[in-house]
Amino acid sequence: MAKKRRKLNKEYEKKIYSSKKNVELVLAKIYDIDDEDIQKEYMSAFNEVVYLYDELKENYQQKGFDDNSDDLLLNYKNAFNLFESEFEI
């Protein structure tokens, strides 16, 4: 039986790319923190955002755009916004 092709969505791909850049920027800022304890605290708090981004990206690579895609993007954005509101970066 032939494998079903994954559904692509250019707008969604742009959002994933933008999310990737945001994660990279915050990680770079975290790595620039000189105080090791503060850096660990920020990294620990940001790990959930990174996990949700990875889940978002993997889901799109494996399945394409599906019913779950918007929920994954919303979860990522909410976690990112929560991090930004709690930590100055």
C-alpha positions in Angstrom: 0.0 0.0 0.0 1.3 3.4 -0.9 2.3 5.8 1.8 0.1 8.9 2.1 1.8 12.1 1.1 2.1 14.7 3.8 0.2 17.9 3.3 2.5 21.0 3.0 1.6 24.5 4.0 3.9 27.4 3.0 2.5 29.8 5.7 3.0 27.2 8.4 6.6 26.6 7.2 7.2 30.4 7.5 5.9 30.3 11.1 8.2 27.3 11.9 11.2 29.1 10.4 10.4 32.2 12.4 10.0 30.1 15.6 13.4 28.6 14.9 15.0 32.0 14.6 13.4 33.1 17.9 14.6 30.0 19.7 18.1 30.5 18.3 18.2 34.1 19.3 17.1 33.5 22.9 19.5 30.6 23.2 22.4 32.8 22.1 21.4 35.4 24.6 21.2 32.8 27.4 24.7 31.5 26.4 26.0 35.1 26.7 25.0 35.3 30.4 28.2 35.3 32.4 26.8 34.2 35.8 26.6 30.4 35.6 23.7 30.1 38.1 21.6 32.6 36.2 22.4 31.0 32.9 21.3 27.6 34.3 18.0 29.1 35.6 17.2 30.7 32.2 18.2 27.5 30.4 16.0 25.4 32.6 13.0 27.7 32.1 13.6 27.8 28.3 13.9 24.0 27.9 10.1 23.6 27.7 10.0 26.2 24.8 12.8 24.3 23.0 11.0 21.0 23.5 7.7 22.4 22.2 9.5 23.9 19.1 11.2 20.5 18.5 7.8 18.8 18.7 6.3 21.3 16.3 9.1 20.9 13.8 9.1 17.1 14.0 5.4 16.8 13.6 5.5 18.9 10.5 8.4 16.9 9.0 6.8 13.6 9.8 3.1 14.3 9.1 2.9 17.6 7.3 0.2 20.1 8.1 -2.6 18.3 10.0 -5.3 18.8 12.5 -2.8 18.9 15.3 -0.5 21.5 13.7 -2.3 24.6 14.9 -2.5 23.3 18.5 1.3 22.6 18.5 2.0 26.1 17.2 -0.3 27.7 19.8 1.4 25.6 22.6 4.8 26.8 21.5 3.8 30.4 21.2 2.1 30.4 24.7 5.2 28.9 26.2 7.5 31.4 24.5 5.3 34.3 25.6 5.3 33.0 29.1 9.0 32.7 29.2 9.4 36.3 27.8 7.0 37.6 30.5 8.8 35.9 33.3 12.4 36.4 32.3 14.2 39.5 31.0 16.3 38.6 28.1 
